[in-house]
Amino acid sequence: EIEVASIVHGMAKLNQGRVLTNMVEVVEYYLASMSSQQVANCVSAYARHASSGSTDWNYDDVFSKDIAKRSKDFNRQETATVCWSLATAGSRSGFDEMRRRARELVGGMSGQEMSTVAWALATLGENDEELMTAIANRARKRCKRLSPLDISELLWSFARLDVWPQKCCRKLGLAVVERTSKEEWPARQLATAIWSLAKLGDVATGTPLLVSAVAAASLPLLASEGFAPRDLSNMSWAVATLFGMWDPEEKARCEASLGEFLEALRSSGEAAIGQFNAQECSKFLFAMSKLGMKDKMQEAVSQDREQVCEFGDQKIRILYRPPGRNLRHTGVAVWDASLVLSEWLVTHGGALGKQGVRRAKLAGAAVVELGAGVGVVAVTAAKMGAKVLATDGDQQALDLLSRNASRNEAELKVKQLSWGPEAAVGIPAPDIVLGAGIVYGVSHETWRNLVATLRDLCGPHTTVILASGQGAAPGVHESKGVFFD
């Protein structure tokens, strides 16, 4: 058992996924006789591998029963490790038992253990009020002992779960202000902390004081390109949001004093604009507009760029622009949902549908894509032999789509279509309707128009396939919420 656990732990550190897969049956055989520490190590080792989605084994089948059975045997560190592992693997099996164990042990947990458990709860969207309250109370008392990572993960967890333990968050916010002037914080922790405090809203630390402190700590990192695109996006959004909480006089005074920081933030984002994904870029450009830097970003957002997309044996080259030319358009970008749906089509396109649903082959099928944007999905489907009609309401996106179809030698038709009653009149009912990232935002009117279009478009044998990424409407990832109602 010791040797098996040690080998698994080592293979995980070396990122040897194939070896881990080959050892699954061996781990299952010895799991029941392993110590709680060995089990925690194995659960952790396989968590990252399972989260890649490329495994031919089921994480829950291997570990959930053993985790639930021995949950009371785990100590504080092991409990935090197992909670982290379940969240990383996206597994809820056994998590209820681990939450109960965490409630029993939270009174003695270190900052790292508390923040790890809180992170796991937030990642799985499990708002355990009793446990989060206990974590907040202990974190407030041990604030001086918390690391920057502990502070940023705790704040992020509160923000993601939309809980507001005021005394704890205020103390953590003040800790960010005080400690960033005395010690160097990593870029990710700085960006996460200020994003979380902005998301929580009333930080009660004096927002100008918070922004000034984070700005001073960020300048050296911005100068050395220490911020990843995601961090730049979160930092800029947070600063713009916090600025919006101030009165005009206070805002004008702080904008003047923070000029160097804001210019460094803009310059870093502009240099990295080709590295942003669409969600990050949209957030960054929105923030720059709110911070009065819209005009300075025009050249960067107006240039055509190319992204090479590979799905199985398919390889296509897509022209796109940062989302929001003139800071308005979003369909001209490559969104993650279109990449996921294209990959799925290449993998499963030979036979689409679930049990009880008519199965349709993509090759030769009549396909309509709604909200096609620059055409990642439409081009992929067309190159797989589908007869594609790609639609979008944005003419700029359709212009790019037509160019992308031509440059990838994909035969498809393009039509401008804005959702609404009777929008799909005249379009024959297709075999398949595709949509990537089209159920987004919070506009009920947009959803009603989309539903009306789907009803008019679909026939009795039409299969509808939707993919959603970040920014999806509330509940969409669980097939719930107003849109599905």
Contacts in CASP RR format, 6 or more apart in sequence:
PFRMAT RR
TARGET T0000
AUTHOR 0000-0000-0000
METHOD contacts of the structure
MODEL  1
EIEVASIVHGMAKLNQGRVLTNMVEVVEYYLASMSSQQVANCVSAYARHA
SSGSTDWNYDDVFSKDIAKRSKDFNRQETATVCWSLATAGSRSGFDEMRR
RARELVGGMSGQEMSTVAWALATLGENDEELMTAIANRARKRCKRLSPLD
ISELLWSFARLDVWPQKCCRKLGLAVVERTSKEEWPARQLATAIWSLAKL
GDVATGTPLLVSAVAAASLPLLASEGFAPRDLSNMSWAVATLFGMWDPEE
KARCEASLGEFLEALRSSGEAAIGQFNAQECSKFLFAMSKLGMKDKMQEA
VSQDREQVCEFGDQKIRILYRPPGRNLRHTGVAVWDASLVLSEWLVTHGG
ALGKQGVRRAKLAGAAVVELGAGVGVVAVTAAKMGAKVLATDGDQQALDL
LSRNASRNEAELKVKQLSWGPEAAVGIPAPDIVLGAGIVYGVSHETWRNL
VATLRDLCGPHTTVILASGQGAAPGVHESKGVFFD
1 30 0 8 1.000
1 33 0 8 1.000
1 34 0 8 1.000
1 35 0 8 1.000
1 38 0 8 1.000
2 38 0 8 1.000
4 23 0 8 1.000
4 26 0 8 1.000
4 27 0 8 1.000
4 30 0 8 1.000
4 34 0 8 1.000
4 42 0 8 1.000
5 34 0 8 1.000
5 38 0 8 1.000
5 41 0 8 1.000
5 42 0 8 1.000
7 23 0 8 1.000
8 20 0 8 1.000
8 23 0 8 1.000
8 27 0 8 1.000
8 41 0 8 1.000
8 42 0 8 1.000
8 45 0 8 1.000
8 46 0 8 1.000
9 41 0 8 1.000
9 42 0 8 1.000
9 44 0 8 1.000
9 45 0 8 1.000
10 16 0 8 1.000
10 45 0 8 1.000
11 17 0 8 1.000
11 19 0 8 1.000
11 20 0 8 1.000
11 23 0 8 1.000
11 45 0 8 1.000
12 20 0 8 1.000
12 44 0 8 1.000
12 45 0 8 1.000
12 46 0 8 1.000
12 48 0 8 1.000
12 49 0 8 1.000
17 49 0 8 1.000
20 45 0 8 1.000
20 46 0 8 1.000
20 49 0 8 1.000
21 49 0 8 1.000
21 55 0 8 1.000
21 56 0 8 1.000
21 57 0 8 1.000
24 46 0 8 1.000
24 57 0 8 1.000
24 62 0 8 1.000
27 42 0 8 1.000
27 46 0 8 1.000
27 62 0 8 1.000
28 62 0 8 1.000
31 39 0 8 1.000
31 42 0 8 1.000
31 62 0 8 1.000
31 63 0 8 1.000
31 66 0 8 1.000
32 66 0 8 1.000
34 42 0 8 1.000
36 70 0 8 1.000
36 73 0 8 1.000
36 74 0 8 1.000
36 75 0 8 1.000
36 78 0 8 1.000
37 78 0 8 1.000
39 66 0 8 1.000
39 67 0 8 1.000
39 70 0 8 1.000
39 78 0 8 1.000
39 82 0 8 1.000
40 74 0 8 1.000
40 77 0 8 1.000
40 78 0 8 1.000
40 81 0 8 1.000
40 82 0 8 1.000
40 85 0 8 1.000
41 81 0 8 1.000
42 63 0 8 1.000
43 63 0 8 1.000
43 67 0 8 1.000
43 81 0 8 1.000
43 82 0 8 1.000
43 85 0 8 1.000
43 86 0 8 1.000
44 81 0 8 1.000
44 82 0 8 1.000
44 84 0 8 1.000
44 85 0 8 1.000
46 59 0 8 1.000
46 62 0 8 1.000
46 63 0 8 1.000
46 85 0 8 1.000
46 89 0 8 1.000
47 59 0 8 1.000
47 84 0 8 1.000
47 85 0 8 1.000
47 86 0 8 1.000
47 88 0 8 1.000
47 89 0 8 1.000
48 88 0 8 1.000
49 55 0 8 1.000
50 59 0 8 1.000
50 88 0 8 1.000
50 89 0 8 1.000
50 90 0 8 1.000
50 91 0 8 1.000
51 88 0 8 1.000
51 89 0 8 1.000
51 90 0 8 1.000
59 89 0 8 1.000
59 90 0 8 1.000
59 91 0 8 1.000
60 91 0 8 1.000
60 93 0 8 1.000
63 91 0 8 1.000
64 91 0 8 1.000
64 93 0 8 1.000
64 94 0 8 1.000
67 82 0 8 1.000
67 86 0 8 1.000
67 93 0 8 1.000
67 94 0 8 1.000
67 97 0 8 1.000
67 98 0 8 1.000
68 93 0 8 1.000
68 94 0 8 1.000
68 97 0 8 1.000
71 82 0 8 1.000
71 94 0 8 1.000
71 97 0 8 1.000
71 98 0 8 1.000
71 100 0 8 1.000
71 101 0 8 1.000
72 101 0 8 1.000
74 82 0 8 1.000
74 98 0 8 1.000
74 101 0 8 1.000
75 105 0 8 1.000
76 105 0 8 1.000
76 108 0 8 1.000
76 109 0 8 1.000
76 110 0 8 1.000
76 113 0 8 1.000
77 113 0 8 1.000
79 98 0 8 1.000
79 101 0 8 1.000
79 102 0 8 1.000
79 105 0 8 1.000
79 113 0 8 1.000
79 117 0 8 1.000
80 102 0 8 1.000
80 109 0 8 1.000
80 112 0 8 1.000
80 113 0 8 1.000
80 114 0 8 1.000
80 116 0 8 1.000
80 117 0 8 1.000
81 116 0 8 1.000
82 98 0 8 1.000
83 95 0 8 1.000
83 98 0 8 1.000
83 99 0 8 1.000
83 102 0 8 1.000
83 116 0 8 1.000
83 117 0 8 1.000
83 120 0 8 1.000
83 121 0 8 1.000
84 116 0 8 1.000
84 119 0 8 1.000
84 120 0 8 1.000
86 92 0 8 1.000
86 93 0 8 1.000
86 94 0 8 1.000
86 95 0 8 1.000
86 98 0 8 1.000
86 120 0 8 1.000
86 124 0 8 1.000
87 95 0 8 1.000
87 119 0 8 1.000
87 120 0 8 1.000
87 121 0 8 1.000
87 123 0 8 1.000
87 124 0 8 1.000
88 123 0 8 1.000
90 123 0 8 1.000
90 124 0 8 1.000
92 124 0 8 1.000
92 126 0 8 1.000
95 120 0 8 1.000
95 124 0 8 1.000
95 126 0 8 1.000
99 121 0 8 1.000
99 126 0 8 1.000
99 128 0 8 1.000
99 131 0 8 1.000
102 117 0 8 1.000
102 131 0 8 1.000
103 128 0 8 1.000
103 130 0 8 1.000
103 131 0 8 1.000
103 134 0 8 1.000
106 114 0 8 1.000
106 117 0 8 1.000
106 131 0 8 1.000
106 134 0 8 1.000
106 135 0 8 1.000
106 138 0 8 1.000
107 134 0 8 1.000
107 138 0 8 1.000
108 138 0 8 1.000
109 117 0 8 1.000
109 135 0 8 1.000
109 138 0 8 1.000
111 139 0 8 1.000
111 142 0 8 1.000
111 145 0 8 1.000
111 146 0 8 1.000
111 147 0 8 1.000
111 150 0 8 1.000
112 147 0 8 1.000
112 149 0 8 1.000
112 150 0 8 1.000
114 135 0 8 1.000
114 138 0 8 1.000
114 139 0 8 1.000
114 150 0 8 1.000
114 154 0 8 1.000
115 139 0 8 1.000
115 146 0 8 1.000
115 149 0 8 1.000
115 150 0 8 1.000
115 151 0 8 1.000
115 153 0 8 1.000
115 154 0 8 1.000
115 157 0 8 1.000
116 153 0 8 1.000
117 131 0 8 1.000
117 135 0 8 1.000
118 132 0 8 1.000
118 135 0 8 1.000
118 153 0 8 1.000
118 154 0 8 1.000
118 157 0 8 1.000
118 158 0 8 1.000
119 153 0 8 1.000
119 156 0 8 1.000
119 157 0 8 1.000
121 127 0 8 1.000
121 128 0 8 1.000
121 131 0 8 1.000
121 132 0 8 1.000
121 157 0 8 1.000
121 161 0 8 1.000
122 156 0 8 1.000
122 157 0 8 1.000
122 158 0 8 1.000
122 160 0 8 1.000
122 161 0 8 1.000
123 160 0 8 1.000
125 160 0 8 1.000
125 161 0 8 1.000
127 161 0 8 1.000
127 162 0 8 1.000
127 163 0 8 1.000
129 163 0 8 1.000
132 157 0 8 1.000
132 158 0 8 1.000
132 161 0 8 1.000
132 163 0 8 1.000
132 165 0 8 1.000
133 165 0 8 1.000
135 154 0 8 1.000
136 154 0 8 1.000
136 158 0 8 1.000
136 165 0 8 1.000
136 167 0 8 1.000
136 168 0 8 1.000
136 169 0 8 1.000
137 165 0 8 1.000
137 168 0 8 1.000
139 146 0 8 1.000
139 150 0 8 1.000
139 154 0 8 1.000
139 168 0 8 1.000
139 172 0 8 1.000
140 165 0 8 1.000
140 167 0 8 1.000
140 168 0 8 1.000
140 171 0 8 1.000
140 172 0 8 1.000
143 171 0 8 1.000
143 172 0 8 1.000
143 175 0 8 1.000
144 175 0 8 1.000
146 154 0 8 1.000
146 172 0 8 1.000
146 175 0 8 1.000
148 179 0 8 1.000
148 183 0 8 1.000
148 185 0 8 1.000
148 186 0 8 1.000
148 189 0 8 1.000
148 190 0 8 1.000
148 193 0 8 1.000
149 186 0 8 1.000
149 189 0 8 1.000
151 172 0 8 1.000
151 173 0 8 1.000
151 175 0 8 1.000
151 176 0 8 1.000
151 189 0 8 1.000
151 193 0 8 1.000
152 188 0 8 1.000
152 189 0 8 1.000
152 190 0 8 1.000
152 192 0 8 1.000
152 193 0 8 1.000
152 196 0 8 1.000
153 192 0 8 1.000
154 168 0 8 1.000
154 172 0 8 1.000
155 169 0 8 1.000
155 172 0 8 1.000
155 173 0 8 1.000
155 192 0 8 1.000
155 193 0 8 1.000
155 196 0 8 1.000
155 197 0 8 1.000
155 200 0 8 1.000
156 192 0 8 1.000
156 193 0 8 1.000
156 195 0 8 1.000
156 196 0 8 1.000
158 164 0 8 1.000
158 165 0 8 1.000
158 168 0 8 1.000
158 169 0 8 1.000
158 196 0 8 1.000
158 200 0 8 1.000
159 195 0 8 1.000
159 196 0 8 1.000
159 197 0 8 1.000
159 199 0 8 1.000
159 200 0 8 1.000
164 200 0 8 1.000
164 202 0 8 1.000
166 204 0 8 1.000
169 197 0 8 1.000
169 200 0 8 1.000
169 203 0 8 1.000
169 204 0 8 1.000
170 203 0 8 1.000
170 204 0 8 1.000
170 205 0 8 1.000
173 193 0 8 1.000
173 197 0 8 1.000
173 203 0 8 1.000
173 205 0 8 1.000
173 210 0 8 1.000
174 205 0 8 1.000
176 193 0 8 1.000
176 194 0 8 1.000
176 197 0 8 1.000
176 205 0 8 1.000
176 210 0 8 1.000
176 213 0 8 1.000
176 214 0 8 1.000
177 205 0 8 1.000
177 209 0 8 1.000
177 210 0 8 1.000
177 213 0 8 1.000
178 213 0 8 1.000
179 185 0 8 1.000
180 190 0 8 1.000
180 213 0 8 1.000
180 214 0 8 1.000
180 216 0 8 1.000
180 217 0 8 1.000
181 213 0 8 1.000
181 216 0 8 1.000
181 217 0 8 1.000
184 217 0 8 1.000
185 193 0 8 1.000
185 217 0 8 1.000
187 218 0 8 1.000
187 221 0 8 1.000
187 226 0 8 1.000
187 227 0 8 1.000
187 228 0 8 1.000
187 231 0 8 1.000
188 228 0 8 1.000
188 231 0 8 1.000
190 214 0 8 1.000
190 217 0 8 1.000
190 218 0 8 1.000
190 221 0 8 1.000
190 231 0 8 1.000
190 235 0 8 1.000
191 227 0 8 1.000
191 230 0 8 1.000
191 231 0 8 1.000
191 232 0 8 1.000
191 234 0 8 1.000
191 235 0 8 1.000
191 238 0 8 1.000
192 231 0 8 1.000
192 234 0 8 1.000
193 214 0 8 1.000
194 210 0 8 1.000
194 211 0 8 1.000
194 214 0 8 1.000
194 234 0 8 1.000
194 235 0 8 1.000
194 238 0 8 1.000
194 239 0 8 1.000
194 242 0 8 1.000
195 234 0 8 1.000
195 235 0 8 1.000
195 237 0 8 1.000
195 238 0 8 1.000
197 203 0 8 1.000
197 205 0 8 1.000
197 210 0 8 1.000
197 238 0 8 1.000
197 242 0 8 1.000
198 237 0 8 1.000
198 238 0 8 1.000
198 239 0 8 1.000
198 241 0 8 1.000
198 242 0 8 1.000
199 238 0 8 1.000
199 241 0 8 1.000
201 241 0 8 1.000
201 245 0 8 1.000
203 210 0 8 1.000
207 242 0 8 1.000
207 245 0 8 1.000
207 246 0 8 1.000
208 246 0 8 1.000
208 250 0 8 1.000
208 254 0 8 1.000
210 242 0 8 1.000
211 239 0 8 1.000
211 242 0 8 1.000
211 243 0 8 1.000
211 254 0 8 1.000
211 258 0 8 1.000
212 254 0 8 1.000
212 257 0 8 1.000
212 258 0 8 1.000
214 235 0 8 1.000
214 239 0 8 1.000
215 239 0 8 1.000
215 258 0 8 1.000
215 261 0 8 1.000
216 261 0 8 1.000
218 227 0 8 1.000
218 235 0 8 1.000
218 261 0 8 1.000
218 264 0 8 1.000
218 265 0 8 1.000
219 260 0 8 1.000
219 261 0 8 1.000
219 264 0 8 1.000
221 227 0 8 1.000
222 261 0 8 1.000
222 264 0 8 1.000
222 265 0 8 1.000
222 267 0 8 1.000
222 268 0 8 1.000
223 264 0 8 1.000
225 268 0 8 1.000
225 271 0 8 1.000
225 272 0 8 1.000
227 235 0 8 1.000
227 268 0 8 1.000
229 269 0 8 1.000
229 272 0 8 1.000
229 275 0 8 1.000
229 276 0 8 1.000
229 277 0 8 1.000
229 280 0 8 1.000
230 280 0 8 1.000
232 265 0 8 1.000
232 268 0 8 1.000
232 269 0 8 1.000
232 272 0 8 1.000
232 276 0 8 1.000
232 280 0 8 1.000
232 284 0 8 1.000
233 276 0 8 1.000
233 279 0 8 1.000
233 280 0 8 1.000
233 281 0 8 1.000
233 283 0 8 1.000
233 284 0 8 1.000
233 287 0 8 1.000
234 283 0 8 1.000
235 265 0 8 1.000
236 265 0 8 1.000
236 269 0 8 1.000
236 283 0 8 1.000
236 284 0 8 1.000
236 287 0 8 1.000
236 288 0 8 1.000
236 291 0 8 1.000
237 283 0 8 1.000
237 284 0 8 1.000
237 286 0 8 1.000
237 287 0 8 1.000
239 262 0 8 1.000
239 265 0 8 1.000
239 287 0 8 1.000
239 291 0 8 1.000
240 286 0 8 1.000
240 287 0 8 1.000
240 288 0 8 1.000
240 290 0 8 1.000
240 291 0 8 1.000
243 251 0 8 1.000
243 254 0 8 1.000
243 255 0 8 1.000
243 290 0 8 1.000
243 291 0 8 1.000
244 251 0 8 1.000
244 290 0 8 1.000
246 254 0 8 1.000
255 262 0 8 1.000
255 291 0 8 1.000
262 291 0 8 1.000
262 293 0 8 1.000
266 288 0 8 1.000
266 291 0 8 1.000
266 293 0 8 1.000
266 296 0 8 1.000
266 297 0 8 1.000
269 276 0 8 1.000
269 284 0 8 1.000
270 297 0 8 1.000
270 300 0 8 1.000
273 281 0 8 1.000
273 284 0 8 1.000
273 300 0 8 1.000
273 301 0 8 1.000
273 322 0 8 1.000
274 281 0 8 1.000
274 305 0 8 1.000
274 322 0 8 1.000
276 284 0 8 1.000
276 322 0 8 1.000
277 334 0 8 1.000
277 335 0 8 1.000
277 336 0 8 1.000
278 323 0 8 1.000
278 330 0 8 1.000
278 333 0 8 1.000
278 334 0 8 1.000
278 335 0 8 1.000
278 336 0 8 1.000
279 335 0 8 1.000
279 336 0 8 1.000
279 470 0 8 1.000
279 471 0 8 1.000
281 322 0 8 1.000
281 323 0 8 1.000
281 333 0 8 1.000
282 323 0 8 1.000
282 324 0 8 1.000
282 330 0 8 1.000
282 333 0 8 1.000
285 297 0 8 1.000
285 301 0 8 1.000
285 322 0 8 1.000
285 323 0 8 1.000
285 324 0 8 1.000
285 327 0 8 1.000
286 327 0 8 1.000
288 294 0 8 1.000
288 296 0 8 1.000
288 297 0 8 1.000
288 327 0 8 1.000
289 297 0 8 1.000
289 327 0 8 1.000
294 327 0 8 1.000
297 327 0 8 1.000
298 326 0 8 1.000
300 322 0 8 1.000
301 321 0 8 1.000
301 322 0 8 1.000
301 324 0 8 1.000
301 325 0 8 1.000
301 326 0 8 1.000
301 327 0 8 1.000
302 321 0 8 1.000
302 325 0 8 1.000
303 321 0 8 1.000
304 319 0 8 1.000
304 320 0 8 1.000
304 321 0 8 1.000
304 400 0 8 1.000
305 319 0 8 1.000
305 320 0 8 1.000
305 321 0 8 1.000
305 322 0 8 1.000
306 317 0 8 1.000
306 318 0 8 1.000
306 319 0 8 1.000
306 320 0 8 1.000
307 317 0 8 1.000
307 318 0 8 1.000
307 320 0 8 1.000
307 334 0 8 1.000
308 315 0 8 1.000
308 316 0 8 1.000
308 317 0 8 1.000
308 318 0 8 1.000
309 315 0 8 1.000
309 316 0 8 1.000
309 317 0 8 1.000
309 318 0 8 1.000
309 334 0 8 1.000
309 339 0 8 1.000
309 342 0 8 1.000
309 376 0 8 1.000
309 380 0 8 1.000
311 339 0 8 1.000
311 342 0 8 1.000
311 343 0 8 1.000
311 345 0 8 1.000
311 346 0 8 1.000
311 347 0 8 1.000
311 380 0 8 1.000
312 343 0 8 1.000
312 346 0 8 1.000
312 347 0 8 1.000
313 346 0 8 1.000
314 342 0 8 1.000
314 346 0 8 1.000
314 380 0 8 1.000
314 383 0 8 1.000
314 384 0 8 1.000
316 376 0 8 1.000
316 379 0 8 1.000
316 380 0 8 1.000
316 383 0 8 1.000
316 404 0 8 1.000
316 408 0 8 1.000
316 410 0 8 1.000
317 404 0 8 1.000
317 407 0 8 1.000
317 408 0 8 1.000
318 334 0 8 1.000
318 374 0 8 1.000
318 375 0 8 1.000
318 376 0 8 1.000
318 379 0 8 1.000
318 404 0 8 1.000
319 374 0 8 1.000
319 400 0 8 1.000
319 403 0 8 1.000
319 404 0 8 1.000
319 407 0 8 1.000
320 332 0 8 1.000
320 333 0 8 1.000
320 334 0 8 1.000
320 374 0 8 1.000
320 400 0 8 1.000
321 329 0 8 1.000
321 332 0 8 1.000
321 333 0 8 1.000
321 396 0 8 1.000
321 400 0 8 1.000
322 332 0 8 1.000
322 333 0 8 1.000
323 329 0 8 1.000
323 330 0 8 1.000
323 331 0 8 1.000
323 332 0 8 1.000
323 333 0 8 1.000
324 330 0 8 1.000
324 332 0 8 1.000
324 333 0 8 1.000
325 332 0 8 1.000
325 396 0 8 1.000
329 394 0 8 1.000
329 396 0 8 1.000
329 397 0 8 1.000
331 371 0 8 1.000
331 373 0 8 1.000
331 374 0 8 1.000
331 392 0 8 1.000
331 394 0 8 1.000
331 396 0 8 1.000
331 397 0 8 1.000
332 373 0 8 1.000
332 374 0 8 1.000
332 394 0 8 1.000
332 396 0 8 1.000
332 397 0 8 1.000
332 400 0 8 1.000
333 374 0 8 1.000
334 374 0 8 1.000
334 376 0 8 1.000
335 436 0 8 1.000
335 437 0 8 1.000
335 469 0 8 1.000
336 469 0 8 1.000
336 470 0 8 1.000
337 436 0 8 1.000
337 437 0 8 1.000
337 467 0 8 1.000
337 468 0 8 1.000
337 469 0 8 1.000
337 472 0 8 1.000
338 373 0 8 1.000
338 375 0 8 1.000
338 376 0 8 1.000
338 377 0 8 1.000
338 436 0 8 1.000
338 437 0 8 1.000
338 467 0 8 1.000
339 376 0 8 1.000
340 436 0 8 1.000
340 467 0 8 1.000
340 469 0 8 1.000
341 377 0 8 1.000
341 434 0 8 1.000
341 435 0 8 1.000
341 436 0 8 1.000
341 465 0 8 1.000
341 467 0 8 1.000
342 376 0 8 1.000
342 377 0 8 1.000
342 380 0 8 1.000
342 436 0 8 1.000
344 467 0 8 1.000
345 362 0 8 1.000
345 377 0 8 1.000
345 380 0 8 1.000
345 381 0 8 1.000
345 384 0 8 1.000
345 434 0 8 1.000
346 380 0 8 1.000
346 384 0 8 1.000
349 361 0 8 1.000
349 362 0 8 1.000
349 363 0 8 1.000
349 384 0 8 1.000
350 361 0 8 1.000
350 362 0 8 1.000
350 363 0 8 1.000
351 359 0 8 1.000
351 360 0 8 1.000
351 361 0 8 1.000
352 359 0 8 1.000
352 360 0 8 1.000
352 361 0 8 1.000
352 362 0 8 1.000
352 432 0 8 1.000
352 463 0 8 1.000
352 465 0 8 1.000
353 359 0 8 1.000
353 360 0 8 1.000
353 463 0 8 1.000
357 463 0 8 1.000
358 461 0 8 1.000
358 463 0 8 1.000
360 431 0 8 1.000
360 432 0 8 1.000
360 463 0 8 1.000
362 381 0 8 1.000
362 384 0 8 1.000
362 385 0 8 1.000
362 386 0 8 1.000
362 432 0 8 1.000
363 384 0 8 1.000
363 385 0 8 1.000
363 386 0 8 1.000
364 385 0 8 1.000
364 386 0 8 1.000
364 387 0 8 1.000
365 386 0 8 1.000
365 387 0 8 1.000
365 430 0 8 1.000
365 431 0 8 1.000
365 432 0 8 1.000
366 386 0 8 1.000
366 387 0 8 1.000
366 389 0 8 1.000
366 428 0 8 1.000
366 430 0 8 1.000
366 431 0 8 1.000
366 432 0 8 1.000
367 381 0 8 1.000
367 386 0 8 1.000
367 387 0 8 1.000
367 388 0 8 1.000
367 389 0 8 1.000
367 430 0 8 1.000
367 431 0 8 1.000
367 432 0 8 1.000
367 433 0 8 1.000
367 434 0 8 1.000
368 388 0 8 1.000
368 389 0 8 1.000
368 391 0 8 1.000
368 427 0 8 1.000
368 430 0 8 1.000
368 432 0 8 1.000
368 433 0 8 1.000
368 434 0 8 1.000
368 457 0 8 1.000
369 375 0 8 1.000
369 377 0 8 1.000
369 378 0 8 1.000
369 381 0 8 1.000
369 388 0 8 1.000
369 389 0 8 1.000
369 390 0 8 1.000
369 391 0 8 1.000
369 433 0 8 1.000
369 434 0 8 1.000
369 435 0 8 1.000
369 436 0 8 1.000
370 391 0 8 1.000
370 392 0 8 1.000
370 417 0 8 1.000
370 419 0 8 1.000
370 433 0 8 1.000
370 434 0 8 1.000
370 435 0 8 1.000
370 438 0 8 1.000
370 450 0 8 1.000
370 453 0 8 1.000
370 454 0 8 1.000
370 457 0 8 1.000
371 391 0 8 1.000
371 392 0 8 1.000
371 393 0 8 1.000
371 397 0 8 1.000
371 435 0 8 1.000
371 436 0 8 1.000
371 438 0 8 1.000
372 378 0 8 1.000
372 390 0 8 1.000
372 391 0 8 1.000
372 392 0 8 1.000
372 397 0 8 1.000
372 398 0 8 1.000
372 401 0 8 1.000
372 435 0 8 1.000
373 390 0 8 1.000
373 392 0 8 1.000
373 394 0 8 1.000
373 397 0 8 1.000
373 398 0 8 1.000
373 400 0 8 1.000
373 401 0 8 1.000
374 397 0 8 1.000
374 400 0 8 1.000
374 401 0 8 1.000
374 404 0 8 1.000
375 390 0 8 1.000
375 400 0 8 1.000
375 401 0 8 1.000
375 404 0 8 1.000
375 405 0 8 1.000
376 436 0 8 1.000
377 434 0 8 1.000
377 435 0 8 1.000
377 436 0 8 1.000
378 388 0 8 1.000
378 390 0 8 1.000
378 401 0 8 1.000
378 405 0 8 1.000
378 410 0 8 1.000
378 412 0 8 1.000
378 434 0 8 1.000
379 404 0 8 1.000
379 405 0 8 1.000
379 408 0 8 1.000
379 410 0 8 1.000
379 412 0 8 1.000
381 388 0 8 1.000
381 434 0 8 1.000
382 388 0 8 1.000
382 405 0 8 1.000
382 410 0 8 1.000
382 411 0 8 1.000
382 412 0 8 1.000
383 408 0 8 1.000
383 409 0 8 1.000
383 410 0 8 1.000
386 432 0 8 1.000
388 410 0 8 1.000
388 412 0 8 1.000
388 413 0 8 1.000
389 412 0 8 1.000
389 413 0 8 1.000
389 414 0 8 1.000
389 415 0 8 1.000
389 427 0 8 1.000
389 430 0 8 1.000
390 398 0 8 1.000
390 401 0 8 1.000
390 405 0 8 1.000
390 412 0 8 1.000
390 413 0 8 1.000
390 414 0 8 1.000
390 415 0 8 1.000
391 414 0 8 1.000
391 415 0 8 1.000
391 416 0 8 1.000
391 417 0 8 1.000
392 398 0 8 1.000
392 401 0 8 1.000
392 416 0 8 1.000
392 417 0 8 1.000
393 416 0 8 1.000
393 417 0 8 1.000
393 418 0 8 1.000
395 416 0 8 1.000
398 414 0 8 1.000
398 416 0 8 1.000
401 414 0 8 1.000
402 414 0 8 1.000
404 410 0 8 1.000
405 411 0 8 1.000
405 412 0 8 1.000
405 414 0 8 1.000
415 427 0 8 1.000
417 423 0 8 1.000
417 424 0 8 1.000
417 453 0 8 1.000
418 449 0 8 1.000
419 446 0 8 1.000
419 449 0 8 1.000
419 450 0 8 1.000
419 452 0 8 1.000
419 453 0 8 1.000
420 448 0 8 1.000
420 449 0 8 1.000
420 450 0 8 1.000
420 452 0 8 1.000
420 453 0 8 1.000
421 449 0 8 1.000
421 452 0 8 1.000
421 456 0 8 1.000
422 456 0 8 1.000
423 449 0 8 1.000
423 452 0 8 1.000
423 453 0 8 1.000
423 456 0 8 1.000
424 453 0 8 1.000
424 456 0 8 1.000
424 457 0 8 1.000
425 456 0 8 1.000
427 457 0 8 1.000
429 457 0 8 1.000
429 458 0 8 1.000
429 459 0 8 1.000
429 461 0 8 1.000
429 462 0 8 1.000
430 457 0 8 1.000
430 462 0 8 1.000
431 461 0 8 1.000
431 462 0 8 1.000
431 463 0 8 1.000
432 462 0 8 1.000
432 463 0 8 1.000
432 464 0 8 1.000
432 465 0 8 1.000
433 454 0 8 1.000
433 457 0 8 1.000
433 458 0 8 1.000
433 462 0 8 1.000
433 463 0 8 1.000
433 464 0 8 1.000
433 465 0 8 1.000
434 465 0 8 1.000
434 466 0 8 1.000
435 465 0 8 1.000
435 466 0 8 1.000
435 467 0 8 1.000
436 466 0 8 1.000
436 467 0 8 1.000
437 466 0 8 1.000
437 467 0 8 1.000
437 468 0 8 1.000
437 469 0 8 1.000
437 472 0 8 1.000
438 450 0 8 1.000
438 466 0 8 1.000
439 447 0 8 1.000
439 450 0 8 1.000
439 466 0 8 1.000
439 468 0 8 1.000
439 472 0 8 1.000
439 473 0 8 1.000
439 476 0 8 1.000
439 483 0 8 1.000
440 468 0 8 1.000
440 471 0 8 1.000
440 472 0 8 1.000
440 473 0 8 1.000
441 471 0 8 1.000
441 472 0 8 1.000
441 473 0 8 1.000
442 473 0 8 1.000
442 474 0 8 1.000
444 482 0 8 1.000
447 473 0 8 1.000
447 482 0 8 1.000
447 483 0 8 1.000
450 483 0 8 1.000
451 483 0 8 1.000
454 464 0 8 1.000
458 464 0 8 1.000
468 476 0 8 1.000
468 477 0 8 1.000
469 477 0 8 1.000
473 481 0 8 1.000
473 482 0 8 1.000
473 483 0 8 1.000
474 481 0 8 1.000
474 482 0 8 1.000
475 481 0 8 1.000
475 484 0 8 1.000
476 483 0 8 1.000
476 484 0 8 1.000
END
